[in-house]
Amino acid sequence: MPAITILIGLLLVLVGLGGFGYSYAKDGVAHFTALIPAIIGVLILLCGALAIFKENLRKHMMHGALLVALLGFLGTVMGVVKLITLIAGGSIERPLAVVSQSLTAVLCLAFILIGVWSFIAARRSRPAEAAEAETV
């Protein structure tokens, strides 16, 4: 799970830096809100790195990374609704921001689902390991 955490963090950093770079190149103005996915990604990336290097903090770091992803998803999920409007032929004021928000929401949601699945799998395997330890 820490490796997936680092991957999702890197992807979010790329979304943020790509959106920032594109908006700066297009408008000549630095839109720092385009870096929000990168900030979310750095936080998730740090949690993943700490989980690898500090084994005793792994559980806490994974929970922390999922909390950041949940907040990231909740903050960007409206971008998906706006993207659907854009695809349906509607007009959006800042289409690049909508795409960036949508990518952030999708990446965060995917990470949350993977994390929940991982926690459930770990919980289910724990009683089997405890039962094996008691029989020995």
NORRAHU-V499168 format. One record per backbone hydrogen bond with DSSP energy under -1.0 kcal/mol. NH is the residue of the N-H (numbers start at 1). CO is the residue of the C=O. E is the energy in kcal/mol with one decimal. If there is no record, write none. Layout:
BEGIN
((NH | CO | E) (NH | CO | E))
END
This chain:
BEGIN
((5 | 1 | -2.3) (6 | 2 | -2.3) (7 | 3 | -2.2) (8 | 4 | -2.8) (9 | 5 | -2.4) (10 | 6 | -2.5) (11 | 7 | -2.5) (12 | 8 | -2.4) (13 | 9 | -2.1) (14 | 10 | -2.4) (15 | 11 | -2.2) (16 | 12 | -2.4) (17 | 13 | -3.0) (18 | 14 | -2.7) (19 | 15 | -2.4) (20 | 16 | -2.3) (21 | 17 | -2.9) (22 | 18 | -2.6) (23 | 19 | -2.4) (24 | 20 | -2.3) (25 | 21 | -2.4) (26 | 22 | -2.5) (27 | 23 | -2.7) (28 | 24 | -1.9) (34 | 31 | -1.7) (35 | 32 | -1.6) (36 | 33 | -1.5) (39 | 35 | -2.2) (40 | 36 | -2.4) (41 | 37 | -2.6) (42 | 38 | -2.6) (43 | 39 | -2.1) (44 | 40 | -2.3) (45 | 41 | -3.0) (46 | 42 | -2.7) (47 | 43 | -1.9) (48 | 44 | -2.3) (49 | 45 | -2.5) (50 | 46 | -2.7) (51 | 47 | -2.0) (52 | 48 | -1.4) (53 | 49 | -2.4) (54 | 50 | -2.8) (57 | 54 | -1.9) (58 | 55 | -1.2) (61 | 57 | -2.9) (62 | 58 | -2.5) (63 | 59 | -2.0) (64 | 60 | -2.5) (65 | 61 | -2.7) (66 | 62 | -2.1) (67 | 63 | -2.0) (68 | 64 | -2.4) (69 | 65 | -2.3) (70 | 66 | -2.4) (71 | 67 | -2.5) (72 | 68 | -2.6) (73 | 69 | -2.7) (74 | 70 | -2.7) (75 | 71 | -2.0) (77 | 73 | -1.6) (79 | 76 | -1.7) (81 | 77 | -1.1) (82 | 78 | -2.3) (83 | 79 | -2.3) (84 | 80 | -2.3) (85 | 81 | -1.8) (86 | 82 | -2.4) (87 | 83 | -2.8) (88 | 84 | -2.2) (89 | 86 | -1.2) (90 | 85 | -2.7) (98 | 94 | -1.6) (99 | 95 | -2.3) (100 | 96 | -2.5) (101 | 97 | -2.6) (102 | 98 | -2.4) (103 | 99 | -2.7) (104 | 100 | -2.3) (105 | 101 | -2.7) (106 | 102 | -2.7) (107 | 103 | -2.6) (108 | 104 | -2.6) (109 | 105 | -2.6) (110 | 106 | -2.6) (111 | 107 | -2.2) (112 | 108 | -2.4) (113 | 109 | -2.6) (114 | 110 | -2.4) (115 | 111 | -2.7) (116 | 112 | -2.8) (117 | 113 | -2.3) (118 | 114 | -2.4) (119 | 115 | -2.6) (120 | 116 | -2.5) (121 | 117 | -2.5) (122 | 118 | -2.4) (123 | 119 | -2.3) (124 | 120 | -2.4) (125 | 121 | -1.9) (126 | 122 | -1.3) (129 | 125 | -1.9) (130 | 126 | -2.4) (131 | 127 | -2.4) (132 | 128 | -2.0) (133 | 129 | -2.0) (134 | 130 | -1.8) (135 | 131 | -1.4))
END
